[in-house]
Amino acid sequence: MYLKRLELQGFKSFADKTMLEFKPGITAVIGPNGSGKSNISDAIRWVLGEQSMKSLRGAKAEDVIFAGTQNRKSLGFAEASIVIDNSDSKLPIEYNEVTVTRKLYRSGETGYFINKAPCRLKDIVELFMDTGIGKDGYSIIGQGKIDEILSNKSDDRRHIFEEAAGIVKYRTRKVEYEKKLEQ
């Protein structure tokens, strides 16, 4: 399983439809300050369900939508998709290629999609649980996160190790079942 492609349109500095292809192995994104490098990791975390605008270096949800420039007007929506190669069936879904998409309109309307079928954020979180991929996973570390990880409390660090070990799914289910039993 690997990130095969990232498709962006109207997301932060990516006004036009942009496709970034990733090959197996190591990929480095380089460029001058302000060229959009951090927006790439922000887009991946956003698709995976990041809700904290502070983590995405914004103040409100609509800050992820292209705001315009002197020569170009703002857009009415942001869309980002990640395409995962699942030929090894690491994801519990019967597709060799899985596309996860998130859209947000200036009106506030939002949507999540798996292979173009509407879904809930919970479905996306469960799909990637225990893979190391996720908005809180260890595989996508945003700007300033290294210091935060190193200075976190031991409980927060344990969560990172549990994700890496593949037991978060079971812990999450346990909590859900305990809540249902209490009700």
Residue pairs with C-beta under 8 A, 6 or more apart in sequence:
1 84
1 85
1 86
1 88
1 90
1 91
1 131
2 22
2 24
2 84
2 85
3 22
3 44
3 82
3 83
3 84
3 85
4 21
4 22
4 83
4 84
4 85
4 97
5 19
5 20
5 21
5 22
5 81
5 82
5 83
6 19
6 20
6 22
6 40
6 43
6 44
6 80
6 81
6 82
6 83
7 17
7 18
7 19
7 20
7 79
7 80
7 81
7 82
7 83
8 14
8 17
8 18
8 19
8 20
8 43
8 79
8 80
8 81
9 15
9 16
9 17
9 18
9 78
9 79
9 80
10 65
10 66
10 75
10 76
10 77
10 78
10 79
11 39
11 43
11 46
11 64
11 65
11 66
11 78
11 79
11 80
12 36
12 39
12 42
12 43
12 63
12 64
12 66
12 78
13 35
13 36
13 39
13 66
14 36
14 39
14 43
14 66
15 66
15 72
15 75
20 40
29 37
29 40
30 37
31 37
38 57
38 142
38 143
41 140
41 141
41 142
41 143
42 50
42 56
42 57
42 64
42 142
43 80
44 80
44 82
44 140
45 55
45 56
45 135
45 140
45 142
46 56
46 64
46 80
46 102
47 80
47 81
47 82
47 100
47 101
47 102
48 82
48 100
48 124
48 125
48 128
48 133
48 134
48 135
48 137
48 140
49 102
49 112
49 121
49 124
49 125
49 134
49 135
50 56
50 135
51 135
53 59
53 60
53 61
53 63
55 135
55 142
56 63
56 64
57 143
58 64
61 104
61 108
61 110
62 104
62 106
62 108
64 78
64 104
65 74
65 75
65 76
65 77
65 78
65 104
65 106
66 74
66 75
66 78
67 74
68 74
68 75
76 105
76 106
77 103
77 104
77 105
77 106
78 103
78 104
79 101
79 102
79 103
79 104
80 101
80 102
81 99
81 100
81 101
81 102
82 99
82 100
83 97
83 98
83 99
84 91
84 97
84 98
84 99
84 100
84 133
85 96
85 97
86 93
86 95
86 96
86 97
86 98
87 96
87 97
90 131
91 98
91 127
91 128
91 131
92 127
93 114
93 127
95 115
98 114
98 115
98 127
99 113
99 114
99 115
99 116
100 112
100 113
100 114
100 124
100 127
101 111
101 112
101 113
101 114
101 116
102 110
102 111
102 112
102 113
103 110
103 111
103 113
104 110
111 118
112 118
112 119
112 120
112 121
112 123
112 124
113 119
114 123
114 124
114 127
125 134
126 169
128 134
128 137
129 168
129 169
129 172
130 163
130 166
130 167
130 168
130 169
131 137
132 138
132 139
132 163
132 164
133 139
133 140
134 140
134 163
136 159
136 160
136 163
137 163
138 160
138 163
138 164
141 149
149 156
149 157
149 160
159 168
162 168
162 171
